[in-house]
Amino acid sequence: MGTPPSRPGARTFTIEGRAAPGLFLVGWIGTLIGIGLIVVAALAAPGSTKTILVIVGLAALGPSLVAAAGSQALQRRAAGVAYAGPSPFLVFAAVIPLTSLIAILVFRPLVALGLSTDAPLATLLGVLIQVVVYVGLLRLLVVGTGALSWSDMGFARPPDLIPRDAASGVVLAFPVLAVTLVLAVAFVGLLGTRPQPILPPSTSGTDLVLNLVTAAAIAPIGEETFFRGFATAAWARVYGPTRAIVQGALFFAFVHVLTIGAADFSEGTRQALIAFVVRVPVALALGWLFLRRRSIYAPMGLHATFNAIAVLLSQP
């Protein structure tokens, strides 16, 4: 093997010196092809051609990003660094197209059978798909490569300590929610708008139960596994606990504004800012609690309680 180029940035695009050059090459080429197809689809007129381009683009992009993440993990392991796994940013980038692709394939027949995409059941299924993708990618790219174990992510706790861990999160949820409400009132008043609810409205008792299951059970399991068990734990090995907590919190808050839509850019920007700011306190608390107790069940308890109360408070 030759020596990789020394020019700044040049090593990013060379296969020389790579632990897994094949994966690296597939990752880059497939990612470019996938993005290109999705851009073409975005410019195409609505119809079957557009749909096919989107599906093929996602099918190329998702596995290619997985290959890139796998290549990065093998490269870091060969280098013997403190955290020898893929970047949480790169793994999350793979989550997006894979979740979107699976959702399209699952929902098209369900919509044809009469399921409304705005219904609470559809939201529950969408979040469940995302959780499956989260866990699947972590098993493949993080646990499978030996970068982190499930124990490192806080899952291996004595059974008698799990309820205590979860209870510590439940207790912390109340002061965190109080801070969040103060921030929300202040920024809504300052910016003159409010983000649209993430969950569909509950028009019946069944809808409310479905929304509670989505927000207080399914979402906390997936998000805490990914953002605390994986991202925060990985960054703690590299940067130490303080930066890991802050970086993980900002990452978590940013991810939650990606799907915000509004009538115009100004409105969307203000809504995104509010949605970001109000999630920072709970995100910081989740990261701090995770590293303090070394248990994934503590932030899961906080997250579940926080979301459950938020859903109940949003009811008319």
Phi, psi and omega in degrees: 000138177279173179274130180301149180303149182264353180297142180303126177087344184293324183295338180300328189249014180249150177266354180293132179079006181278141177290330180222074184299325179297313178298319180299314182294314178300318180299312182293310184295314180297323178296316179296319178296314181299314179297319179300316180295321180292322176296316177299319179297321180296330181272347184281157177288150178304142180153187184293325179297317179299315181298316180296318179298319179297313182297314180295320178298315178295321180294332176277318186290314184302301180298329179293319177293326175297317178298318179297319179294320177297319177298318179296319179298315180294323179295316180292325178294321178294330180279347178070035181280170185297318175244107186262057180219177181288155177297136174304327178296318181290320178296319178295324177300325177287329180300320187299303181292326180292317177297317180297317181296312180297320180298318178299313183293328180280317188279334181302311177291326180292321177295322178297332178274358175113001179286128176278134180290347178267359184281150177305325179296321179295320178297317178301314180296321179297316179293322178297320177300316180298319179297317179299319178294315176309303185295320180298316180291323177295320178297318183285311192264335185250303178289318182296330179269357180081010181292315176218149174259167175299329176294318177299331180274004173093013182273334184274083179240145174303137183306326182286344180267342183299312177300323179293320177299311181298321180296325178297325176289321179301314181297318182290338183299327186291310176295326178295319178296322179298315178298318180298317180296320178298314178298318181298313179299317182296313184284327175296318178294322182289318186262350174070027177204172175214144179297150176290147179301143178287321181269149176292157181295146178268111180259001179205171177298323178296317178299318180297317179297317179298318178295322178293319178297317179298309188280325188254356179234299187289309183300314180299323179298309182292313185290322178290323176299317184280307190279329178259303183301320181264292190298309182294319179296319180295313182291331177297325178292327185271315190248349186095167189294320186297308179295323180299317180296313182292313181296318177296322180293315180294322177298312180300314181294320180296317181302327184281358176253359185295330185261008181289131176234150181210172184292327180214172185297317181299314179297315180297321179296317180293320178294320179296321179297316179297312182300323179291309186298317185288345179269346183297314181301314181292325179294320176296317180296320180297315179294317179298315182295321179299311182288330180291316184263347182056038182221130178287340184286336178292306177294331175298319178296318178296311183299315181297315180294315179303311182293320181298315179295319179299318178296315181294322179291336182279352181287140180293000000 
